[in-house]
Amino acid sequence: MAFGNEWLFRDLIARTERAVESVAHLAVDSQITFKIDDIVDAVERALPTSYPAPANG
């Protein structure tokens, strides 16, 4: 991985960890089963608009 993208990688990991924790708390509190898509959705909604556009490949 290029050094310039390391901040992006670390930020996405941190956002994913927070989303997993949040969804897990909701699952325990509400007794509702969640899917991986719910975590992905939570991370995507929290992304700032300044993130680079996704690229193919």
PDB file of N, CA, C and O in Angstrom, chain B, residues numbered from 101:
ATOM      1  N   MET B 101       0.841  -1.168   0.000  1.00  0.00           N
ATOM      2  CA  MET B 101       0.000   0.000   0.000  1.00  0.00           C
ATOM      3  C   MET B 101       0.889   1.234   0.000  1.00  0.00           C
ATOM      4  O   MET B 101       1.892   1.284   0.711  1.00  0.00           O
ATOM      5  N   ALA B 102       0.530   2.194  -0.773  1.00  0.00           N
ATOM      6  CA  ALA B 102       1.306   3.425  -0.847  1.00  0.00           C
ATOM      7  C   ALA B 102       1.140   4.212   0.443  1.00  0.00           C
ATOM      8  O   ALA B 102       0.066   4.222   1.043  1.00  0.00           O
ATOM      9  N   PHE B 103       2.212   4.868   0.863  1.00  0.00           N
ATOM     10  CA  PHE B 103       2.191   5.631   2.108  1.00  0.00           C
ATOM     11  C   PHE B 103       1.133   6.722   2.082  1.00  0.00           C
ATOM     12  O   PHE B 103       0.520   7.003   3.112  1.00  0.00           O
ATOM     13  N   GLY B 104       0.905   7.338   0.942  1.00  0.00           N
ATOM     14  CA  GLY B 104      -0.067   8.411   0.830  1.00  0.00           C
ATOM     15  C   GLY B 104      -1.492   7.969   1.105  1.00  0.00           C
ATOM     16  O   GLY B 104      -2.332   8.786   1.482  1.00  0.00           O
ATOM     17  N   ASN B 105      -1.773   6.697   0.921  1.00  0.00           N
ATOM     18  CA  ASN B 105      -3.123   6.182   1.171  1.00  0.00           C
ATOM     19  C   ASN B 105      -3.276   5.577   2.555  1.00  0.00           C
ATOM     20  O   ASN B 105      -4.356   5.100   2.905  1.00  0.00           O
ATOM     21  N   GLU B 106      -2.226   5.589   3.338  1.00  0.00           N
ATOM     22  CA  GLU B 106      -2.289   4.969   4.664  1.00  0.00           C
ATOM     23  C   GLU B 106      -3.322   5.662   5.548  1.00  0.00           C
ATOM     24  O   GLU B 106      -4.021   4.993   6.309  1.00  0.00           O
ATOM     25  N   TRP B 107      -3.432   6.972   5.466  1.00  0.00           N
ATOM     26  CA  TRP B 107      -4.420   7.698   6.275  1.00  0.00           C
ATOM     27  C   TRP B 107      -5.834   7.251   5.927  1.00  0.00           C
ATOM     28  O   TRP B 107      -6.684   7.129   6.809  1.00  0.00           O
ATOM     29  N   LEU B 108      -6.085   7.008   4.646  1.00  0.00           N
ATOM     30  CA  LEU B 108      -7.404   6.570   4.198  1.00  0.00           C
ATOM     31  C   LEU B 108      -7.706   5.184   4.759  1.00  0.00           C
ATOM     32  O   LEU B 108      -8.802   4.933   5.261  1.00  0.00           O
ATOM     33  N   PHE B 109      -6.746   4.308   4.672  1.00  0.00           N
ATOM     34  CA  PHE B 109      -6.904   2.947   5.193  1.00  0.00           C
ATOM     35  C   PHE B 109      -7.193   2.976   6.685  1.00  0.00           C
ATOM     36  O   PHE B 109      -8.130   2.326   7.148  1.00  0.00           O
ATOM     37  N   ARG B 110      -6.407   3.714   7.431  1.00  0.00           N
ATOM     38  CA  ARG B 110      -6.582   3.779   8.886  1.00  0.00           C
ATOM     39  C   ARG B 110      -7.924   4.420   9.255  1.00  0.00           C
ATOM     40  O   ARG B 110      -8.580   3.988  10.203  1.00  0.00           O
ATOM     41  N   ASP B 111      -8.321   5.431   8.519  1.00  0.00           N
ATOM     42  CA  ASP B 111      -9.591   6.095   8.789  1.00  0.00           C
ATOM     43  C   ASP B 111     -10.763   5.154   8.516  1.00  0.00           C
ATOM     44  O   ASP B 111     -11.702   5.098   9.309  1.00  0.00           O
ATOM     45  N   LEU B 112     -10.723   4.420   7.412  1.00  0.00           N
ATOM     46  CA  LEU B 112     -11.796   3.475   7.102  1.00  0.00           C
ATOM     47  C   LEU B 112     -11.883   2.354   8.130  1.00  0.00           C
ATOM     48  O   LEU B 112     -12.980   1.923   8.485  1.00  0.00           O
ATOM     49  N   ILE B 113     -10.743   1.882   8.607  1.00  0.00           N
ATOM     50  CA  ILE B 113     -10.742   0.849   9.650  1.00  0.00           C
ATOM     51  C   ILE B 113     -11.377   1.397  10.919  1.00  0.00           C
ATOM     52  O   ILE B 113     -12.201   0.721  11.535  1.00  0.00           O
ATOM     53  N   ALA B 114     -11.013   2.596  11.318  1.00  0.00           N
ATOM     54  CA  ALA B 114     -11.583   3.198  12.531  1.00  0.00           C
ATOM     55  C   ALA B 114     -13.086   3.411  12.380  1.00  0.00           C
ATOM     56  O   ALA B 114     -13.846   3.149  13.313  1.00  0.00           O
ATOM     57  N   ARG B 115     -13.516   3.881  11.219  1.00  0.00           N
ATOM     58  CA  ARG B 115     -14.954   4.081  10.984  1.00  0.00           C
ATOM     59  C   ARG B 115     -15.704   2.752  11.018  1.00  0.00           C
ATOM     60  O   ARG B 115     -16.816   2.673  11.540  1.00  0.00           O
ATOM     61  N   THR B 116     -15.094   1.717  10.464  1.00  0.00           N
ATOM     62  CA  THR B 116     -15.723   0.405  10.466  1.00  0.00           C
ATOM     63  C   THR B 116     -15.831  -0.140  11.885  1.00  0.00           C
ATOM     64  O   THR B 116     -16.854  -0.716  12.254  1.00  0.00           O
ATOM     65  N   GLU B 117     -14.789   0.041  12.672  1.00  0.00           N
ATOM     66  CA  GLU B 117     -14.834  -0.410  14.066  1.00  0.00           C
ATOM     67  C   GLU B 117     -15.946   0.289  14.836  1.00  0.00           C
ATOM     68  O   GLU B 117     -16.666  -0.352  15.601  1.00  0.00           O
ATOM     69  N   ARG B 118     -16.092   1.590  14.644  1.00  0.00           N
ATOM     70  CA  ARG B 118     -17.159   2.336  15.328  1.00  0.00           C
ATOM     71  C   ARG B 118     -18.532   1.874  14.860  1.00  0.00           C
ATOM     72  O   ARG B 118     -19.452   1.758  15.670  1.00  0.00           O
ATOM     73  N   ALA B 119     -18.686   1.608  13.565  1.00  0.00           N
ATOM     74  CA  ALA B 119     -19.967   1.151  13.033  1.00  0.00           C
ATOM     75  C   ALA B 119     -20.318  -0.230  13.579  1.00  0.00           C
ATOM     76  O   ALA B 119     -21.473  -0.478  13.924  1.00  0.00           O
ATOM     77  N   VAL B 120     -19.349  -1.124  13.662  1.00  0.00           N
ATOM     78  CA  VAL B 120     -19.592  -2.464  14.203  1.00  0.00           C
ATOM     79  C   VAL B 120     -20.043  -2.356  15.655  1.00  0.00           C
ATOM     80  O   VAL B 120     -20.995  -3.021  16.063  1.00  0.00           O
ATOM     81  N   GLU B 121     -19.368  -1.531  16.425  1.00  0.00           N
ATOM     82  CA  GLU B 121     -19.737  -1.353  17.828  1.00  0.00           C
ATOM     83  C   GLU B 121     -21.148  -0.779  17.963  1.00  0.00           C
ATOM     84  O   GLU B 121     -21.934  -1.234  18.795  1.00  0.00           O
ATOM     85  N   SER B 122     -21.457   0.209  17.151  1.00  0.00           N
ATOM     86  CA  SER B 122     -22.776   0.826  17.194  1.00  0.00           C
ATOM     87  C   SER B 122     -23.878  -0.168  16.822  1.00  0.00           C
ATOM     88  O   SER B 122     -24.891  -0.265  17.514  1.00  0.00           O
ATOM     89  N   VAL B 123     -23.675  -0.899  15.733  1.00  0.00           N
ATOM     90  CA  VAL B 123     -24.669  -1.874  15.291  1.00  0.00           C
ATOM     91  C   VAL B 123     -24.793  -3.008  16.318  1.00  0.00           C
ATOM     92  O   VAL B 123     -25.895  -3.498  16.563  1.00  0.00           O
ATOM     93  N   ALA B 124     -23.696  -3.419  16.907  1.00  0.00           N
ATOM     94  CA  ALA B 124     -23.746  -4.474  17.919  1.00  0.00           C
ATOM     95  C   ALA B 124     -24.560  -4.022  19.133  1.00  0.00           C
ATOM     96  O   ALA B 124     -25.357  -4.793  19.668  1.00  0.00           O
ATOM     97  N   HIS B 125     -24.364  -2.784  19.565  1.00  0.00           N
ATOM     98  CA  HIS B 125     -25.148  -2.260  20.693  1.00  0.00           C
ATOM     99  C   HIS B 125     -26.634  -2.223  20.340  1.00  0.00           C
ATOM    100  O   HIS B 125     -27.482  -2.601  21.148  1.00  0.00           O
ATOM    101  N   LEU B 126     -26.938  -1.769  19.139  1.00  0.00           N
ATOM    102  CA  LEU B 126     -28.340  -1.750  18.709  1.00  0.00           C
ATOM    103  C   LEU B 126     -28.930  -3.155  18.683  1.00  0.00           C
ATOM    104  O   LEU B 126     -30.078  -3.354  19.080  1.00  0.00           O
ATOM    105  N   ALA B 127     -28.160  -4.117  18.224  1.00  0.00           N
ATOM    106  CA  ALA B 127     -28.639  -5.497  18.150  1.00  0.00           C
ATOM    107  C   ALA B 127     -28.947  -6.039  19.541  1.00  0.00           C
ATOM    108  O   ALA B 127     -29.961  -6.707  19.740  1.00  0.00           O
ATOM    109  N   VAL B 128     -28.077  -5.753  20.499  1.00  0.00           N
ATOM    110  CA  VAL B 128     -28.297  -6.231  21.863  1.00  0.00           C
ATOM    111  C   VAL B 128     -29.497  -5.521  22.484  1.00  0.00           C
ATOM    112  O   VAL B 128     -30.341  -6.156  23.116  1.00  0.00           O
ATOM    113  N   ASP B 129     -29.570  -4.206  22.302  1.00  0.00           N
ATOM    114  CA  ASP B 129     -30.651  -3.437  22.912  1.00  0.00           C
ATOM    115  C   ASP B 129     -32.013  -3.749  22.313  1.00  0.00           C
ATOM    116  O   ASP B 129     -33.010  -3.788  23.034  1.00  0.00           O
ATOM    117  N   SER B 130     -32.071  -3.972  21.010  1.00  0.00           N
ATOM    118  CA  SER B 130     -33.356  -4.145  20.334  1.00  0.00           C
ATOM    119  C   SER B 130     -33.704  -5.606  20.054  1.00  0.00           C
ATOM    120  O   SER B 130     -34.830  -5.912  19.662  1.00  0.00           O
ATOM    121  N   GLN B 131     -32.740  -6.506  20.256  1.00  0.00           N
ATOM    122  CA  GLN B 131     -32.937  -7.927  19.966  1.00  0.00           C
ATOM    123  C   GLN B 131     -33.249  -8.165  18.488  1.00  0.00           C
ATOM    124  O   GLN B 131     -33.905  -9.146  18.139  1.00  0.00           O
ATOM    125  N   ILE B 132     -32.780  -7.273  17.631  1.00  0.00           N
ATOM    126  CA  ILE B 132     -32.965  -7.409  16.194  1.00  0.00           C
ATOM    127  C   ILE B 132     -31.643  -7.855  15.584  1.00  0.00           C
ATOM    128  O   ILE B 132     -30.584  -7.336  15.936  1.00  0.00           O
ATOM    129  N   THR B 133     -31.706  -8.804  14.682  1.00  0.00           N
ATOM    130  CA  THR B 133     -30.512  -9.287  14.005  1.00  0.00           C
ATOM    131  C   THR B 133     -30.148  -8.338  12.866  1.00  0.00           C
ATOM    132  O   THR B 133     -31.007  -7.930  12.085  1.00  0.00           O
ATOM    133  N   PHE B 134     -28.875  -7.996  12.783  1.00  0.00           N
ATOM    134  CA  PHE B 134     -28.390  -7.121  11.730  1.00  0.00           C
ATOM    135  C   PHE B 134     -27.483  -7.898  10.793  1.00  0.00           C
ATOM    136  O   PHE B 134     -26.969  -8.961  11.139  1.00  0.00           O
ATOM    137  N   LYS B 135     -27.295  -7.347   9.603  1.00  0.00           N
ATOM    138  CA  LYS B 135     -26.459  -7.977   8.585  1.00  0.00           C
ATOM    139  C   LYS B 135     -25.226  -7.122   8.326  1.00  0.00           C
ATOM    140  O   LYS B 135     -25.162  -5.968   8.749  1.00  0.00           O
ATOM    141  N   ILE B 136     -24.261  -7.687   7.637  1.00  0.00           N
ATOM    142  CA  ILE B 136     -23.051  -6.953   7.258  1.00  0.00           C
ATOM    143  C   ILE B 136     -23.423  -5.710   6.452  1.00  0.00           C
ATOM    144  O   ILE B 136     -22.774  -4.672   6.585  1.00  0.00           O
ATOM    145  N   ASP B 137     -24.449  -5.802   5.630  1.00  0.00           N
ATOM    146  CA  ASP B 137     -24.882  -4.647   4.834  1.00  0.00           C
ATOM    147  C   ASP B 137     -25.243  -3.456   5.710  1.00  0.00           C
ATOM    148  O   ASP B 137     -25.066  -2.309   5.300  1.00  0.00           O
ATOM    149  N   ASP B 138     -25.750  -3.718   6.921  1.00  0.00           N
ATOM    150  CA  ASP B 138     -26.089  -2.630   7.836  1.00  0.00           C
ATOM    151  C   ASP B 138     -24.831  -1.904   8.312  1.00  0.00           C
ATOM    152  O   ASP B 138     -24.841  -0.687   8.499  1.00  0.00           O
ATOM    153  N   ILE B 139     -23.772  -2.643   8.503  1.00  0.00           N
ATOM    154  CA  ILE B 139     -22.504  -2.035   8.916  1.00  0.00           C
ATOM    155  C   ILE B 139     -21.920  -1.227   7.764  1.00  0.00           C
ATOM    156  O   ILE B 139     -21.455  -0.104   7.958  1.00  0.00           O
ATOM    157  N   VAL B 140     -21.944  -1.803   6.565  1.00  0.00           N
ATOM    158  CA  VAL B 140     -21.451  -1.092   5.381  1.00  0.00           C
ATOM    159  C   VAL B 140     -22.232   0.205   5.194  1.00  0.00           C
ATOM    160  O   VAL B 140     -21.648   1.252   4.913  1.00  0.00           O
ATOM    161  N   ASP B 141     -23.546   0.134   5.350  1.00  0.00           N
ATOM    162  CA  ASP B 141     -24.385   1.318   5.213  1.00  0.00           C
ATOM    163  C   ASP B 141     -24.017   2.381   6.246  1.00  0.00           C
ATOM    164  O   ASP B 141     -23.947   3.565   5.918  1.00  0.00           O
ATOM    165  N   ALA B 142     -23.782   1.969   7.481  1.00  0.00           N
ATOM    166  CA  ALA B 142     -23.412   2.918   8.536  1.00  0.00           C
ATOM    167  C   ALA B 142     -22.084   3.603   8.224  1.00  0.00           C
ATOM    168  O   ALA B 142     -21.938   4.807   8.435  1.00  0.00           O
ATOM    169  N   VAL B 143     -21.126   2.842   7.726  1.00  0.00           N
ATOM    170  CA  VAL B 143     -19.827   3.434   7.372  1.00  0.00           C
ATOM    171  C   VAL B 143     -19.987   4.404   6.208  1.00  0.00           C
ATOM    172  O   VAL B 143     -19.444   5.509   6.241  1.00  0.00           O
ATOM    173  N   GLU B 144     -20.725   4.000   5.182  1.00  0.00           N
ATOM    174  CA  GLU B 144     -20.894   4.857   4.007  1.00  0.00           C
ATOM    175  C   GLU B 144     -21.615   6.156   4.354  1.00  0.00           C
ATOM    176  O   GLU B 144     -21.263   7.213   3.830  1.00  0.00           O
ATOM    177  N   ARG B 145     -22.611   6.094   5.224  1.00  0.00           N
ATOM    178  CA  ARG B 145     -23.337   7.311   5.605  1.00  0.00           C
ATOM    179  C   ARG B 145     -22.454   8.269   6.389  1.00  0.00           C
ATOM    180  O   ARG B 145     -22.677   9.479   6.357  1.00  0.00           O
ATOM    181  N   ALA B 146     -21.451   7.746   7.095  1.00  0.00           N
ATOM    182  CA  ALA B 146     -20.578   8.584   7.915  1.00  0.00           C
ATOM    183  C   ALA B 146     -19.373   9.144   7.152  1.00  0.00           C
ATOM    184  O   ALA B 146     -18.620   9.956   7.689  1.00  0.00           O
ATOM    185  N   LEU B 147     -19.193   8.713   5.902  1.00  0.00           N
ATOM    186  CA  LEU B 147     -18.033   9.196   5.139  1.00  0.00           C
ATOM    187  C   LEU B 147     -18.194  10.668   4.784  1.00  0.00           C
ATOM    188  O   LEU B 147     -19.266  11.097   4.358  1.00  0.00           O
ATOM    189  N   PRO B 148     -17.137  11.429   4.958  1.00  0.00           N
ATOM    190  CA  PRO B 148     -17.199  12.836   4.545  1.00  0.00           C
ATOM    191  C   PRO B 148     -17.179  12.954   3.025  1.00  0.00           C
ATOM    192  O   PRO B 148     -16.693  12.060   2.333  1.00  0.00           O
ATOM    193  N   THR B 149     -17.696  14.036   2.522  1.00  0.00           N
ATOM    194  CA  THR B 149     -17.727  14.237   1.078  1.00  0.00           C
ATOM    195  C   THR B 149     -16.338  14.516   0.506  1.00  0.00           C
ATOM    196  O   THR B 149     -16.157  14.515  -0.711  1.00  0.00           O
ATOM    197  N   SER B 150     -15.367  14.753   1.371  1.00  0.00           N
ATOM    198  CA  SER B 150     -14.006  15.037   0.900  1.00  0.00           C
ATOM    199  C   SER B 150     -13.214  13.765   0.594  1.00  0.00           C
ATOM    200  O   SER B 150     -12.071  13.854   0.144  1.00  0.00           O
ATOM    201  N   TYR B 151     -13.787  12.595   0.823  1.00  0.00           N
ATOM    202  CA  TYR B 151     -13.092  11.358   0.516  1.00  0.00           C
ATOM    203  C   TYR B 151     -12.896  11.238  -0.986  1.00  0.00           C
ATOM    204  O   TYR B 151     -13.724  11.721  -1.758  1.00  0.00           O
ATOM    205  N   PRO B 152     -11.814  10.603  -1.409  1.00  0.00           N
ATOM    206  CA  PRO B 152     -11.600  10.403  -2.846  1.00  0.00           C
ATOM    207  C   PRO B 152     -12.691   9.508  -3.437  1.00  0.00           C
ATOM    208  O   PRO B 152     -13.226   8.634  -2.755  1.00  0.00           O
ATOM    209  N   ALA B 153     -13.006   9.733  -4.686  1.00  0.00           N
ATOM    210  CA  ALA B 153     -14.007   8.914  -5.365  1.00  0.00           C
ATOM    211  C   ALA B 153     -13.488   7.493  -5.521  1.00  0.00           C
ATOM    212  O   ALA B 153     -12.292   7.290  -5.731  1.00  0.00           O
ATOM    213  N   PRO B 154     -14.377   6.503  -5.421  1.00  0.00           N
ATOM    214  CA  PRO B 154     -13.917   5.117  -5.605  1.00  0.00           C
ATOM    215  C   PRO B 154     -13.395   4.883  -7.011  1.00  0.00           C
ATOM    216  O   PRO B 154     -13.832   5.525  -7.967  1.00  0.00           O
ATOM    217  N   ALA B 155     -12.468   3.966  -7.123  1.00  0.00           N
ATOM    218  CA  ALA B 155     -11.880   3.645  -8.424  1.00  0.00           C
ATOM    219  C   ALA B 155     -12.055   2.160  -8.690  1.00  0.00           C
ATOM    220  O   ALA B 155     -12.087   1.358  -7.756  1.00  0.00           O
ATOM    221  N   ASN B 156     -12.166   1.799  -9.932  1.00  0.00           N
ATOM    222  CA  ASN B 156     -12.251   0.394 -10.303  1.00  0.00           C
ATOM    223  C   ASN B 156     -10.863  -0.221 -10.238  1.00  0.00           C
ATOM    224  O   ASN B 156      -9.857   0.444 -10.485  1.00  0.00           O
ATOM    225  N   GLY B 157     -10.830  -1.494  -9.903  1.00  0.00           N
ATOM    226  CA  GLY B 157      -9.553  -2.184  -9.904  1.00  0.00           C
ATOM    227  C   GLY B 157      -9.123  -2.504  -8.568  1.00  0.00           C
ATOM    228  O   GLY B 157      -8.056  -3.093  -8.386  1.00  0.00           O
TER     229      GLY B 157
END
